[in-house]
């Protein structure tokens, strides 16, 4: 069953590579590094694409709930509860 899962991320725009993994800050936030610049929503679009790849979902199942203009964002992912929780845990390592 598809349920919404909400979690926090820390974005690193202008990174050398696109990558999802690791944590930063207190409380821990999943790190999402993207090569796109943080202008005109380019980084936000790249974030959705990278998270979709990481969770093996279509980008339409991922939404930025808050932090559109901040490097700390709250994200909603809609998918299978067990699978999403397990994958999120793997990515945070």
C-alpha positions in Angstrom: 0.0 0.0 0.0 1.3 3.5 -0.9 1.6 5.8 2.2 3.2 9.2 2.4 6.5 9.3 4.3 8.0 12.6 5.4 11.7 13.1 6.1 14.3 15.9 6.1 17.1 16.4 3.7 20.2 18.6 3.4 21.0 19.7 -0.1 24.4 20.4 -1.5 24.0 22.3 -4.8 26.9 22.8 -7.2 28.4 19.4 -6.2 30.9 17.6 -8.3 28.6 14.6 -8.6 25.0 13.8 -8.1 24.6 11.5 -5.0 22.1 10.6 -2.3 23.5 9.2 0.9 24.9 10.0 4.3 23.7 12.4 7.0 24.4 15.9 8.2 23.3 18.1 11.1 21.3 17.6 14.2 18.8 16.0 13.9 20.4 14.0 11.1 19.2 14.8 7.6 19.7 12.7 4.5 22.3 14.4 2.2 21.3 15.0 -1.4 24.2 16.4 -3.6 23.3 17.7 -7.0 25.4 19.3 -9.8 22.7 21.8 -10.6 22.9 25.4 -9.3 20.5 26.7 -6.7 18.9 29.2 -9.1 15.5 29.2 -10.8 14.5 25.9 -9.2 17.2 24.0 -11.1 18.5 22.3 -7.9 15.0 21.5 -6.7 14.3 19.7 -10.0 17.6 17.8 -9.8 16.8 16.8 -6.2 13.5 15.3 -7.1 15.1 13.3 -9.9 18.0 12.0 -7.7 15.6 11.0 -4.9 13.4 9.3 -7.5 16.4 7.2 -8.6 17.4 6.5 -5.1 14.0 5.3 -4.1 13.3 3.6 -7.5 10.1 5.7 -8.0 8.8 8.1 -10.5 9.5 11.8 -9.6 5.8 12.5 -9.3 5.7 10.5 -6.0 8.2 12.9 -4.4 7.2 16.4 -3.2 9.1 19.2 -1.5 6.8 20.2 1.4 8.9 23.0 2.8 12.3 24.7 2.2 11.9 25.5 -1.5 14.6 28.2 -1.1 16.6 26.6 1.7 19.3 23.9 1.7 17.3 22.1 4.5 14.1 20.7 3.0 11.2 18.6 4.1 10.3 15.9 1.6 7.3 13.7 1.1 7.7 10.3 -0.6 4.7 8.2 -1.5 5.4 4.5 -1.6 5.3 1.1 0.2 6.0 1.8 3.9 8.4 -1.0 4.6 10.3 -0.5 1.4 10.6 3.3 1.9 11.7 2.9 5.5 14.3 0.3 4.7 15.7 2.3 1.7 15.8 5.5 3.8 17.8 3.7 6.4 20.2 2.3 3.8 20.8 5.8 2.3 21.5 7.4 5.7 24.5 5.1 6.3 
